[in-house]
Amino acid sequence: MVDTDYYELLQVERSADDRTIKAAYRRLAMECHPDRHGGCTDKEAHFKAISEAYDCLKDPQKRAAYDRFGKAAFQNGGGPFGAGGGQGFDGFSDIFSSIFGEFMDPRGQRANAARGADLRYDLELSLEEAFAGVEKSLTVEALARCEPCGGRGSKGQAKAATCATCGGAGKVRAQQGFFVVERGCPTCMGSGEVIADPCPACEGEGRALKRRTLSVNIPVGVDEGTRIRVSGEGEAGMRGASPGDLYLFVHMKRHAYFSREGTTLIAECPVSFTTAALGGTIEMPGVDGARIEIRIPAGIQSGEMLRQRGAGMSVLNARGRGDLVTRIMVETPTRMSKEQRTLLEQFRATETGDECPASRSFFARIREFLDG
């Protein structure tokens, strides 16, 4: 009788709602109650069975587990969901682990507590280094494999013993009501092993603080905030566990005359007002060291920008280059010779207003405003 399906015991469909299940239980409980049958053992057993079924199906979480796994969800725990508690969660806990185990430990290995920590290194680069790429020598101080014990953590040739607490799994389980919670073993710290005779240099961890130097290739085109992952160059793991990774965060030094927006380089270039008026050429140094000739059209205004295609920064993880943008800033002379001043006075005497149409239009509107 006890092995009968819970829905069959309560005489309801598997899609029955809570109200229907409750009504069915009340009806059957009255029919099968032992007091109504003079202590009949069969009726008493049936009453216990329907009570067990109702206790499961009235709880949404228990019902969901039963719908998926049947009574296996409640076995080997001393009652529904292991109410007896303690060790040996072989039933629903194993099912729970099969669902969430990969999420909790995606590599299927021992608890992640043994893996080495990731490291962060802030790397400062010049614009020229970011443009061309560079090999950088970095000095890192972190936990590295212990040389005296070779990372084993034990003294001499002594071998580590399997942890008795977790049985070598590196993790232990504890049941809290409906859930089975896994955590790193507190005895072996997730390694699955205990050291009887620890190495004096590393005190059994298999790693010790060490300063080391490594070379890292920085790709072309990196920018402020670019993150570069160097696999396996973080802290060493405990007793031979996998090491962490090293993450480089790029910071750009301030350049003498270039600012940067992605792959575009921007330079502000002051030119004399005569060059702006008459036109001419100026020479700019490129980020690659080449000389770039820029033609200034006659009549250019302050703030106008001239674009040189393909003269900017390298593109990260791709070919090609961005552009160089030159922002022209027209400079008015502050010191002039007597002859220069005379020449400018003569020029002003010949002005008709057509030379500077924007200025002429602006002051015409001002006069109209003042005249009402």
Sequence and secondary structure as in RCSB ss.txt:
>XXXX:A:sequence
MVDTDYYELLQVERSADDRTIKAAYRRLAMECHPDRHGGCTDKEAHFKAISEAYDCLKDPQKRAAYDRFGKAAFQ
NGGGPFGAGGGQGFDGFSDIFSSIFGEFMDPRGQRANAARGADLRYDLELSLEEAFAGVEKSLTVEALARCEPCG
GRGSKGQAKAATCATCGGAGKVRAQQGFFVVERGCPTCMGSGEVIADPCPACEGEGRALKRRTLSVNIPVGVDEG
TRIRVSGEGEAGMRGASPGDLYLFVHMKRHAYFSREGTTLIAECPVSFTTAALGGTIEMPGVDGARIEIRIPAGI
QSGEMLRQRGAGMSVLNARGRGDLVTRIMVETPTRMSKEQRTLLEQFRATETGDECPASRSFFARIREFLDG
>XXXX:A:secstr
 TTS HHHHTT  TT  HHHHHHHHHHHHHHH GGGGTT HHHHHHHHHHHHHHHHHTSHHHHHHHHHHGGGGGT
TTTSTTSTT SS   SHHHHHHHHHHHHHSTTSSS GGGS   EEEEEEE HHHHHH EEEEEEEEEEEE TTTT
TS BSTT   EE TTTTTSSEEEEEETTEEEEEE TTTTTSSEE SSB TTTTTSSEEEEEEEEEEEE TT  TT
 EEEETT S   GGG     EEEEEEE   SS EEETTEEEEEEEEEHHHHHH EEEEEE TTS EEEEEE TT 
 TT EEEETT S B TTSS B  EEEEEEEE  S   HHHHHHHHHHHHT  STT HHHHHHHHHHHHHHT 
